[in-house]
Amino acid sequence: MKKVNSPKYDCLMGWIDLAQGKDQRSTQQLFESASSKGYPDGYVGRSRILQARHAAGEMKAVTKVSWN
């Protein structure tokens, strides 16, 4: 499968992986890719993964970065 270079695509694939219960490391990489390209939903996805890990401190850090 050809890799699509789009933050929207990365984010959508991240949400699909998350819904299917796939490996969170690869899912987190998809969300990080989207957020690093300025796509806001990538930050939401990253926070969702951290929520599942009960990592409130890291969630706050992601939120601060998203607002800068």
LUMLUMMI-840876 format. One line per field, with one value per atom (N, C-alpha, C): residue number from 1; residue in three letters; atom name; x negated, y, z negated. Coordinates in Angstrom, 2 decimals. Layout:
<sites>
seq <- [NUM:...]
type <- [ALA:...]
atom <- [CA:...]
u <- [X:...]
v <- [Y:...]
w <- [Z:...]
</sites>
This chain:
<sites>
seq <- [1:1:1:2:2:2:3:3:3:4:4:4:5:5:5:6:6:6:7:7:7:8:8:8:9:9:9:10:10:10:11:11:11:12:12:12:13:13:13:14:14:14:15:15:15:16:16:16:17:17:17:18:18:18:19:19:19:20:20:20:21:21:21:22:22:22:23:23:23:24:24:24:25:25:25:26:26:26:27:27:27:28:28:28:29:29:29:30:30:30:31:31:31:32:32:32:33:33:33:34:34:34:35:35:35:36:36:36:37:37:37:38:38:38:39:39:39:40:40:40:41:41:41:42:42:42:43:43:43:44:44:44:45:45:45:46:46:46:47:47:47:48:48:48:49:49:49:50:50:50:51:51:51:52:52:52:53:53:53:54:54:54:55:55:55:56:56:56:57:57:57:58:58:58:59:59:59:60:60:60:61:61:61:62:62:62:63:63:63:64:64:64:65:65:65:66:66:66:67:67:67:68:68:68]
type <- [MET:MET:MET:LYS:LYS:LYS:LYS:LYS:LYS:VAL:VAL:VAL:ASN:ASN:ASN:SER:SER:SER:PRO:PRO:PRO:LYS:LYS:LYS:TYR:TYR:TYR:ASP:ASP:ASP:CYS:CYS:CYS:LEU:LEU:LEU:MET:MET:MET:GLY:GLY:GLY:TRP:TRP:TRP:ILE:ILE:ILE:ASP:ASP:ASP:LEU:LEU:LEU:ALA:ALA:ALA:GLN:GLN:GLN:GLY:GLY:GLY:LYS:LYS:LYS:ASP:ASP:ASP:GLN:GLN:GLN:ARG:ARG:ARG:SER:SER:SER:THR:THR:THR:GLN:GLN:GLN:GLN:GLN:GLN:LEU:LEU:LEU:PHE:PHE:PHE:GLU:GLU:GLU:SER:SER:SER:ALA:ALA:ALA:SER:SER:SER:SER:SER:SER:LYS:LYS:LYS:GLY:GLY:GLY:TYR:TYR:TYR:PRO:PRO:PRO:ASP:ASP:ASP:GLY:GLY:GLY:TYR:TYR:TYR:VAL:VAL:VAL:GLY:GLY:GLY:ARG:ARG:ARG:SER:SER:SER:ARG:ARG:ARG:ILE:ILE:ILE:LEU:LEU:LEU:GLN:GLN:GLN:ALA:ALA:ALA:ARG:ARG:ARG:HIS:HIS:HIS:ALA:ALA:ALA:ALA:ALA:ALA:GLY:GLY:GLY:GLU:GLU:GLU:MET:MET:MET:LYS:LYS:LYS:ALA:ALA:ALA:VAL:VAL:VAL:THR:THR:THR:LYS:LYS:LYS:VAL:VAL:VAL:SER:SER:SER:TRP:TRP:TRP:ASN:ASN:ASN]
atom <- [N:CA:C:N:CA:C:N:CA:C:N:CA:C:N:CA:C:N:CA:C:N:CA:C:N:CA:C:N:CA:C:N:CA:C:N:CA:C:N:CA:C:N:CA:C:N:CA:C:N:CA:C:N:CA:C:N:CA:C:N:CA:C:N:CA:C:N:CA:C:N:CA:C:N:CA:C:N:CA:C:N:CA:C:N:CA:C:N:CA:C:N:CA:C:N:CA:C:N:CA:C:N:CA:C:N:CA:C:N:CA:C:N:CA:C:N:CA:C:N:CA:C:N:CA:C:N:CA:C:N:CA:C:N:CA:C:N:CA:C:N:CA:C:N:CA:C:N:CA:C:N:CA:C:N:CA:C:N:CA:C:N:CA:C:N:CA:C:N:CA:C:N:CA:C:N:CA:C:N:CA:C:N:CA:C:N:CA:C:N:CA:C:N:CA:C:N:CA:C:N:CA:C:N:CA:C:N:CA:C:N:CA:C:N:CA:C:N:CA:C:N:CA:C:N:CA:C:N:CA:C:N:CA:C:N:CA:C]
u <- [-0.84:0.00:-0.88:-0.56:-1.31:-1.01:-2.05:-1.90:-1.41:-0.36:0.18:-0.44:-0.97:-1.61:-0.61:0.23:1.27:1.55:1.59:1.91:3.33:4.24:5.62:5.65:4.91:4.83:4.22:3.10:2.45:3.41:4.14:5.06:6.20:6.75:7.83:7.37:6.18:5.64:5.40:4.98:4.80:6.10:7.18:8.48:8.99:8.74:9.16:8.39:7.07:6.25:6.73:7.00:7.45:8.77:9.68:10.99:10.87:9.86:9.64:8.79:8.31:7.51:6.11:5.58:4.24:3.16:1.94:0.76:0.74:0.67:0.75:-0.50:-1.64:-2.87:-2.73:-2.28:-2.12:-0.99:0.04:1.16:0.69:-0.09:-0.62:-1.51:-2.28:-3.13:-2.30:-1.17:-0.28:0.25:0.69:1.19:0.08:-1.11:-2.24:-2.60:-2.53:-2.80:-1.79:-0.52:0.53:0.36:0.09:-0.03:-1.30:-2.37:-3.60:-3.42:-2.42:-2.12:-1.03:-0.69:0.25:1.72:2.00:3.39:3.90:4.85:5.27:5.81:6.48:7.05:5.96:4.75:3.64:3.37:3.52:3.35:4.45:5.65:6.77:6.51:6.04:5.72:4.61:3.58:2.50:3.02:3.88:4.46:5.32:6.03:6.88:6.04:4.91:4.02:3.48:3.10:2.58:3.67:4.91:6.02:6.13:5.99:6.08:4.95:3.83:2.68:2.75:3.78:3.95:2.75:2.33:1.16:1.62:2.22:2.79:1.72:0.56:-0.52:-0.95:-1.07:-1.45:-0.33:0.92:2.05:1.99:1.65:1.54:0.42:-0.68:-1.80:-1.41:-0.68:-0.22:0.73:1.58:2.52:1.79:0.76:-0.02:-0.70:-1.26:-1.94:-0.94:0.25:1.24:1.71:1.58:2.05:0.94:-0.26:-1.38:-1.57]
v <- [-1.18:0.00:1.24:2.20:3.43:4.33:4.92:5.81:7.17:7.66:8.97:9.98:11.06:12.08:13.18:12.89:13.83:13.69:14.81:14.71:14.19:14.51:14.01:12.49:11.98:10.53:9.85:10.40:9.83:9.79:10.88:10.96:9.97:9.88:8.93:7.50:7.17:5.82:5.57:6.60:6.49:6.16:6.86:6.60:5.21:4.77:3.42:2.38:2.57:1.64:1.61:2.78:2.86:2.13:2.31:1.65:0.14:-0.32:-1.76:-2.36:-1.51:-2.00:-2.42:-1.84:-2.20:-1.62:-2.01:-1.58:-0.06:0.37:1.80:2.55:1.87:2.57:3.09:2.22:2.65:3.67:3.51:4.46:5.82:5.82:7.07:7.76:7.00:7.58:8.26:7.66:8.28:9.62:9.66:10.91:11.95:11.51:12.44:13.01:12.19:12.66:13.73:13.49:14.46:15.76:15.65:16.87:17.65:16.95:17.66:18.45:18.08:18.80:19.85:20.10:21.15:20.75:19.45:19.01:18.82:19.64:19.65:18.31:17.55:16.28:15.29:15.50:14.66:14.79:16.01:16.23:15.52:15.54:14.87:13.37:12.82:11.39:11.02:11.87:11.61:11.63:12.59:12.67:11.46:10.95:9.76:8.55:8.38:7.27:7.44:8.65:8.90:8.70:9.01:8.78:7.29:6.45:5.01:4.51:5.24:4.87:5.52:6.31:7.05:7.97:8.66:9.55:11.01:11.47:12.83:13.90:13.71:14.69:14.85:13.75:13.81:14.41:14.14:14.74:16.26:16.76:18.21:18.78:18.06:18.52:18.59:17.60:17.59:18.76:19.04:20.15:21.48:21.65:22.90:23.08:22.01:22.10:22.45:21.90:22.14:23.59:24.30:25.69:26.68:26.20:27.11:27.28]
w <- [0.00:0.00:0.00:0.84:0.95:-0.26:-0.84:-1.98:-1.50:-2.10:-1.78:-2.73:-2.19:-3.01:-3.34:-4.32:-4.71:-6.20:-6.93:-8.36:-8.60:-7.71:-7.86:-7.73:-6.76:-6.55:-7.78:-8.27:-9.45:-10.64:-10.81:-11.94:-11.79:-10.61:-10.37:-10.60:-10.12:-10.33:-11.82:-12.55:-13.99:-14.70:-14.32:-14.94:-14.59:-13.37:-12.98:-13.79:-13.90:-14.70:-16.14:-16.69:-18.09:-18.28:-17.34:-17.42:-17.32:-16.58:-16.41:-17.52:-18.43:-19.55:-19.15:-18.09:-17.62:-18.51:-18.23:-18.99:-19.18:-20.40:-20.68:-20.26:-20.16:-19.76:-18.32:-17.41:-16.02:-15.88:-16.68:-16.66:-17.15:-18.20:-18.73:-17.70:-16.96:-15.92:-14.83:-14.48:-13.50:-14.01:-15.26:-15.83:-15.96:-16.34:-16.45:-15.09:-14.07:-12.71:-12.32:-12.59:-12.25:-13.03:-14.32:-15.13:-14.78:-14.40:-14.03:-12.73:-11.94:-10.70:-10.92:-12.20:-12.53:-12.49:-12.41:-12.37:-13.80:-14.26:-15.67:-16.18:-15.35:-15.81:-16.22:-15.74:-16.16:-17.65:-18.18:-19.62:-20.41:-19.88:-20.55:-20.60:-19.50:-19.47:-20.44:-20.49:-21.44:-22.87:-23.18:-24.52:-24.82:-23.84:-24.05:-24.42:-23.76:-24.09:-25.51:-25.86:-27.21:-28.26:-27.91:-28.83:-29.15:-28.14:-28.35:-29.25:-29.25:-30.10:-31.47:-31.71:-32.97:-33.22:-32.17:-32.24:-32.16:-33.24:-33.27:-33.07:-33.65:-33.50:-32.06:-31.35:-29.94:-29.10:-29.48:-28.76:-28.87:-30.04:-30.23:-29.36:-29.26:-28.43:-26.97:-26.48:-25.09:-24.86:-25.83:-25.71:-25.63:-26.45:-26.43:-25.08:-24.54:-23.25:-22.15:-22.23:-21.18:-21.13:-22.22:-22.25:-21.95:-21.72:-21.40:-19.94]
</sites>
